């Protein structure tokens, strides 16, 4: 796993790096250096560990906002000596919030969770048949799935739509769980691509997806679970 650590306290950064033994870790002492590296698109990290209190021109919250602008799917964890920024972390879809001094077991749980999501998205895919041809699409490439009559439409991240014959209810039985949830009679959504839940509507990578009253409670629960998991 490739991990970026951004902390202007060298001792804290090196301590965190020592806990990440076995991972590919790059340490940044300021936000600007990290942003400069990823701006061109050639540098990518699977996980960003950001200190909130940095004495430079930009703090961790502001850095996270800029990371989100570059990569909506950036996996961000905040590191802080205070829990005062839980609300901001939640709003920025932080995967976790760790208090200093970071405990090894808490960090390992985070790594297990992130690596598990990465592996799951790589391994799982949806198979389809359409007009005599067969294929498969990885879960991570799918934003949502909709249906009309007996045709299923798979909306992909690249903007393409794959059609196939079938019933949405049967597909829901096969794939709904940790990644996909049914949010409407005619829609299944990849919860890891959801950017916002507002009223009876989800936003996922720019797409508006309806949420019916029947499925709202479960969608909200899973949405909040994915957005933020506090460490006790």
N, C-alpha and C positions, 0 to 999 in steps of 0.2 A: 504494500500500500504506500502511495506517495503522500506525504504529509507536510504541510507548511505550518511552521510555528512562528507567530509574530508577537514578540514581547520585547520591550525596550530594556527590560532588566535582564542582563546577560546571565546572571546566576540562575534566575527562574527559568530562562529559556534552556540553559544547559541541563538543568535538573529534569525538565520535561523531556528533553531529548534522550536522557539516560533511561527514563521510564519507557521510551519508545524503542528500545533496543530490538533490532531485527527489522525495523521499518526503514523506508527511505525518507529521511527527514531533512528538510531545508529550513534553517533558522533565519528569520528576518528581524532586524532591530527597529524597523520603522515600517509604517503602512505604505509609504510611497515606493519603497523598493519592491515590495510584494506586488503592488499594482502594476509597476513597470514591467515586471517579469511576465505577468499573465496577459498584459495588454495585447501582445501580438498574436495570441492564440496558440503559440507553440509550447508554452509551459502550462501544465495542468496538474492539479492536486486532487486526490480523492477525499481529503479531509483538511479543513483549515482550523487550527487552534489559535484563537485570537485573544490576546490580553485586552481587557476593556480599558484599563487605565494606562495610557501611554502618554508620555510627556512631549510628544511631537505635535505636528499641526493637525493630526487626525487621531481620534481615539478608535477603539475597537468597534464600537457601534457604527460610527461613520464609515469605517473600512468595510464592514459587512454590507452596508448599503451599496457601496461601490462594487463590491464583489458580486452582489445580486444583479447589478446592472449589466455586468459582463457575462455572468453565468447564473441563470435563474436556479439551476440545480446544484449549485455549490453546497457542499455539506459543511456546515459551520458549527463549531463548538466554542463557546466563550469561556475564558478563564478569568477569574476575578477574585479579589480579596473581599468582596462584598456581594451580597445578594440583591443590591439596590436596583439592578438592571434586568431583573427577571421579565418584567413587562416588555421592555424593548427587545429582549432576546426572543420572546414569544412572537412578537410582531414580525420579527425578521426570520421566523421559521428555523431558529437554531435547533439543531438536533439534540443538544445537551448544554448544560451550564455547570461547570465545575468550579468549586471554590478552592482557592489556594490555602495551604499547600495541597496540591493535587495528590490524591491517594491512588496508588498503583491499581488496586482492584477496581476503582471507579473508572479509571482510564481504560483498563482491559475490557470492561463491560462495553464501553463505548466502541472500542476497536472491533469487538466481536459483533456488535450490532451493525456497524457500518460495513464490515467485510461480508457479513451475512446477507445484507441487502444487495451488495454488489454481486455476490455469487449467485444469489437467487434470480436477479434480473438477467444475468448472463445465461443461466441454465434453462430457465423456463421460457416456453414459447407457445404460441397458438398456431395450430395447424389448420389449414383451410383447403377447400376444393372449390374451384370456380371454372366453369366452362371447360372441363376436361383437364385442367391443370391443378397441381397441388403445390403447396408451399408452406412456410411457417414464418411467423413474425415474433421476435423476442418481446417479452412483456415490456421491457424498458422502452421499446420503440412505439408503444401504443398509448395514446392519450385517452381515448374512450371508445366504446363500442355501442352502436345504436342499431335499431331494427325498424323495418317497415314491412308489414305483412310477413312474408317468409324469406325476406332478404336481410342479411346482417351486413352492416357497414363498419369496418375497422378503420378508425381515424388514426393515422400515424403522425409521429412528430415532424416528419419532413413535409407534411401537408398532403401526402397521398392518401387515398382511401381504397382499401381492399374490400371487395364485395364477396360474399359467399352465401350459399343457401343454408338455412337452418333456423332454429328457434332460439331467441335470446334466453328464454328460461332454461333451455338445455345447456347452453354455454355457461350461464351463470352457475349452474350446479357444478360444472367442471372447473371453473377458474376463480370464483369469488372466494375471498378469504383475506389474506394479509395485504395483497396488492390491489386486487379489483374488488369493488363493492357495487351492488345494485343501488342506484340512487333514484331510479324512476322506472316506470313500467317499460320504457323503451330505451333505457340507457344503463350501461355499466361504465364505471370510471376507474382509471388508474389513480389511486389515491396519492401516489408518490409524485404525480404531476400537478396536483391541485395547488393553486396559488392562494385561493381565497374562498371562504364560504360566507355568503351574505344572503340572509333571508332564505328564499327557496331556489338559490342559484349557486353553482360552483363556477369558479374561473380556473381553467387548467390550460396553461401555456397559450393564453389568449382566446380560448374557446369558452363559450358560455354553455353550461350544462344544467338542465333543470333538476331540482331535487323535490320529490313529492313528499307529502306529510308522512306517508307510510314508512319511508326509509330515512327520514331526517335524523332521528335520534342516533341511529347506528352510524350514519355518515359523519355526524358531528363528533361522536365519540372517537372514531378512527382518525378523523382529521386532526383533532387535538392531540391524540396519542402520537401521531407521526410528527406533528409540529414541534412538540416540546416534551421532554421527559425530565422532570426535576430529579436531581440526585439528593437523596435524603442525607 
